[in-house]
Amino acid sequence: MFFNKEGILDIDGMVMENASFKNMMEDGVITEEEIKAQSDKVVSILQDMENKYSEEQLAEIKDLLIESSVLYAVYNLYSIQNIDK
């Protein structure tokens, strides 16, 4: 579910197969409206989760979101640092 055949986390693959991503990328242009709609979708999912899951489960989800965001941020910073290399 989360890993490819080699056992590597496959976030890129999951994103590429995601209906929201595919819809936004159809015309090759990301608009402010699309970003707002995606933001609203994420907020809605998180609000639903708050009603479904225990505090302990929510803490694990929060940790995952934070660590995933850190990974995304440092990966992008690393990519920027190595543009000219």
N, C-alpha and C positions, 0 to 999 in steps of 0.2 A: 504494500500500500504506500509506504513512504520511501522505500529504497528501490533502486534499479537492480538489475541482475548481478551487478558487481558489488552490491551492498552499499552503494553510495547514495546519500540523501538526494532525491530527485525532485527538488523544488521546481527547477526549470521545466521539467516534463509535466509536472502537475499544472503549472501555470499555463503552459502552451495548450493543454487539453481543457482548460477551464472555459466554460461558456461565456462568462463575463469578459474575460480577456479576449477571446475570439471575436466577440461582438464589437468591443472597443477598437480592435486592430483591423477590422474589416476595411476601413478606408485609409488606414495608415496614419491617421491623425487623432491625437488624444485631445479632447476638449475639456474646458473647465466643467461643463455640464456632466460629462462622463466621470470625471474625478469626483464630483459632488455625489452623483448617483452611486458610485462604488463606495464612497465614504459612508453614505446613508445605509447601504446594504450591510457593511461591516458593523456599524453601530447597531442595527436591527438584530443581527445575529448575536452580537454580544449581549444585548438586552434579553433576548430569548434564553440565552445560556444562563444568565443570572437567575432566571426564574426556574430553570430545570435542574441545575446542579448544586451540590453541597458546597459549603465554604471551602472545604479541603480540595474538592475537584476544581473549583474556581481559582484557587491559589496555584494549582498546577498549570492550569490554562494560562493564567497571568504570567507565570514564569516562562512558559513556552513562548508566548507572544513577545515578551521582553527579550529573551535570548535570540529569538528569530529576528527581531528588529535590530538587535546589536549586530548579528551576523550580516544582515542586509547592509547596514550602515558601513561597517568596516570593509566589507567586500567592495562596495562602491568607492570608498575612500582609497583603498588599495588600487583599484582600477584607474582612478584619476591620477594617483601618484606615479603610475607606470605607463601612462599614455605615450610618452616620448622615448621609452626604453626599448 
